[in-house]
Amino acid sequence: MDQLTDLKAILHSKRANIYYLEMCRVMQKDGRVLYLTEARNENQYWNIPIANTTVILLGTGTSITQAAMRMLASAGVLVGFCGGGATPLFNATEVEWMTPQSEYRPTEYIQGWMRFWFDDEKRLAAAKQFQQARIQYMQQVWSKDRDLKAEGFDIDDENIAGFLLDTSERINTAAKVSNLLQIEAELTKRLYKFAANKTQRNGFVRERISTDVANDFLNHGNYLAYGLAATTLWVLGIPHGFAVMHGKTRRGALVFDVADLIKDTLVLPWSFICAKENATEQEFRQQCLQAFTDHKSLDFMFEQVKSVALQHHESKGENP
């Protein structure tokens, strides 16, 4: 019991590690979770610090033992199954999560979520709140991140500053979720064009299944963000199906809603920058994870989801 308590000493919102593994075997050995890589002349073991890990994505050529899964579950680590490069093999919008079981997660968040979710107007208001937070996060990060500003991703750039303000106003006046989805699509398309111009990738077209390096990096980075979003929702006890925007088009859509809070701000620019610099997949992944840590992405997700849920939970004494 002391061992389990020690494993959970680091809050999920403060954990630093996300792993994507391929061509290896994950196992338990001497009370630790390791992954084994097989070389021609020798096998190598690498330790996974599970107490400080949020998500493990298992790609092609991987296997995991029951003992390792038991330890990962005890530490509250989510395990995701995906295709090569952290993108799915057969489906561009799906990733399967193995979530640890816990009867002791807080109840106030799901109670608050359920109080508004069945009301169309309140669900729309929650979706707007997420979309506004998404823009505010971009304004905050792009205004202070020196590396991004050096590459041209500056929130004061005339090609983006006014458009973000206009988008924020359109979000406020949107009458239904379909309007928000259209606004979101236009925003992301504009950001792709902006990023392509800044990194000299003229003619870029977003494709989920592609051999283009920028698209590959976008897919990979997005799945890292999905891991953070899935962790946030699991810890707070909110099922993935109770989405506020994408529910009619995607399974587990609340993961996509929450991941959208940070994707355009961090994954999008670094995908284009790393593609321009001919970075390897591992280098890109490390850059994404460092950006998530530097800008407290997981903390931000927790704050936003808790805020939406608790504002309704705290009003439970009022008349519906």
N, C-alpha and C positions, 0 to 999 in steps of 0.2 A: 504493500500500500504506500509506503514511503517513496518507493521508486516512482509510482504513478504520480504522486504529488509533486515530486521533483521535476518530472517531465513537463508538467503543466505550469511551471513557475513563470514562463514568459507568456504574457498575454498574446493572443493571436494578432491583435492589431499592431503589436510591436515586433512581430517576428520578421526576419530578414530574408529567409531563403526560399526559393522556388527551384525545383530541380526538373529538368527534362532529361530523360535517360533513354538510350537506345542501345541495342546489341549488348545487353548485359543481364545479369541475374541478380535480383534483389533478395537478400536473405538476412536472417538473424544469426549473429555469431557472438558468443561471449557477452550477451546482454546489450549488444549494439545492433543497429541496422546498417548493413553494408551493401554495396553493389560490386559485383565481380565482373571484371572484363577479362576475356580470354585472348591472350596474345599467342603468337606462334610458339614461343619458347617458355612462357610462364603466364600464370594467372595473377592478376592484380586486384587487391581489395581496396575499396575506398569507403570511408566512413560517411554516413549521413547524420548530421546533428539534428535529430528529430525534434528536440525540445525547442529549436529555433527555426523550424521549417513549417511553412503553411501548406504547400502543395507539392506533390510529385506527379509529373506527367510521364507516363510510360509509353514510349513510341515503339517502332518496329523492332522485332528481335529481342523482346524483353520477356522475362518471367519473374514471378514473385512468389515467395513461399508463404504458407499459412502463418508461420511463426512471425515473419516480418510484418504481415498485415495486422497481426494482433498487437504488435508493439506500436506500429504507426497509428492504429486506432486508439490505443491508450494515450498517445500523445496528442490526439486530435488533429492528425495530419490527413488532409484529403488526398486521395489517389485518383488520378484521371488517366483514362486510356485513350490514346490518339494514334494517328498515323505518323509517318516520318516527318521530321522537322516540326513536330508539335501541331501538325495540321491533320485532319481526318483523312483516312484512306478512301472512303466511299461517300462521304457526305460533308459538305462545306459548312454546315451550321450545327453540327452535333458533336458533343463530347460526352463520354460516359463517366460519371463520378462514383467512386465508392466512398460513401460518407460514414464516418464513425458513428456509433450509436451512443446516445447519452440521454438519460431521463432527467437530467438536472440542468438543461439549458433554460435560460430565462423565458418566462411566458408572456411578459408584458408587451414584447415586440409583436408577436403574432396576434395577440389580442387587439392591439392597436391597429395592426394592418387589416384585420378582418372587419374592424369597425367602419373603415372607409372603402374597402375594396369592392363591395357590392353596390356602392353608390357611384353612378357614372360620373357625376360632377366632381365628387371628391377624388375619384381615381384620376380624372383629368388634371385636377389641381396638383396631385402628387407627381404626375408625369411632368407637368410644367416646372415643379420645384426641382426635379432631377435635371431637366434641361437647362434651367438657369444656373444651377450649381456647376454643371459641365462647362458653361461659358466662363463663369467666374473663376473656376480652377485654371482654365487656359490663360485668362487674363493675368492671374496671379503668377503662374509658373513662367510664362513667356516674358513677363516683365522683369524677372530677376535672374533667370538661368543664363549665365554668361556663355556657356557652350552653345546653347540654342541661338542666342542672339548673334553670336559670331558667325553662325551659318545662315543668318537672315530671318530666323523665326523670332521676330520682335513684335510684340503686341501693339507697338506704336506705328508699325508699317501701315501706310495709307491704304494698301490693298486689302487689309484685313480688319483694321480697327473699326472703321465705319460699318463694315458688313456685320461684325459681331454685335454692335449696338443695335443695328436694324433687326438682326435675328432675335435678339432679346426682346425687342418690342413686339415682334410678330408672335413670339411664344406667349407673351402675356395676353394677346387678343385671340389666340387660337380657340375655336369653338368646339372642336372635337379632336380625338386622338389621331384621326386620319390627317388632320391639318398639321399636327405636330410631327407625324412621320414624314410628311412632305417637306416641312421646314428642316427637319434633321437631315434628310437626304440632300437637300440643296446646300446645307452648311458643309456636310462632309465632302460633297463634290467640289465645292469652292476651295476647301482646304487641300484636297488632293491636287488641284490645279496650282494652288499657291506653292505647295511643297515641291511639285514637279518643276516649276519655274525656278525656285531657289536652288535646286540641285541639278539643273540642266538635264532633266528627263522629259523633254518635250514629247508630246503625243502619248503620255502615260494613260493607260486605261485600267481601272480596277477590275481584276479578275480573281475570283476565289481559287480557281484551279489553274495554275499558270507556272511557266518555267522562268518568268521574269523575276529577277532578284528582289526588286522592291515589293512586288506582290507576295513573294515567299516570306519576306521579313514581316510584312503586314499580317499575314496569316499566323505566323509564329508568335509575334508580339501580342496579337489579339488573344491567343489562347493562354498566354501568361496572364493577361488581364482577366480572362474568364476564370482562371484559377483563383485569383484574389477575390473576385466577386462571389464565386461559389463558397469560398471559405467564410466570407463576411455573412452571407445568408445562413449558412449552416450554424455558425456560432450563435447568431441571434435567433435561430429557430424559426426562420421564415421559409416555407417551401418555395422551390424555384418556379412553380407554376402560377403564382399569383403576381403576374407582371402588370405593369401600369401602361406600357406602350406596345411591346412586341408580342403580347399574348396571343393574338389571332394568327400570327404567322410563324411562330417558332415554339418548339417544345422547350421547357425549362427556361422560358423567356426572361424571367426576372434576372437571371445571370447576365443576359445581354444588356438589360436596362442598366444594371449597376456598373458593368464594365464600361459602358459608354461614358461614365463620369470621367474617365482618365484616358481612354484610348486615343482620342484626337489630340490631346495635349502632349502625350509622351510617346506612344507607340508610333503614331503617324510620322512625326518629324524624324525620329531616329531611324525608322525604316528607310526613308529616302536618303538620309545622310549616310548611313552605313552602306547602302547600295552604291552611292556615289564613290565612297572610299574603298569599294571592293572588299568590305569586311567579310570575315567568315561567319557562318551561322552562330558559332560559339561566341565570337566577339560581339555580334549583334545582341545575342541573348544577355550577355554580361552587361552591355550598355543599358539595355532595357531595365534589368533588375536593379542596376545602380541608380537609374533615374527614379524608379519606384521608391527606392529607399530614400534618396535625397529629398524627394518632394512628398514623402509620407503618404503615398497613394493609398495604402491599406487603411491608415488612420482616417483619411478623407472619406473612403467608402463607408467605414463604420459610422462616422459622424452623420453622413447624409441619410443612410438607411435608418439609423436610430431616430434622427430628427423627424423624418416622415412618419414613422410608426408612433413615436411617443406623443406627438402633438394631438393625435386622436385618442390615444390611451388615456391621457391626462384629462380629456374632456368627457370621460365616461359618465360623469354625474349629470351632464346636460341632457336636455330632451333631444331626441334624434331629429 
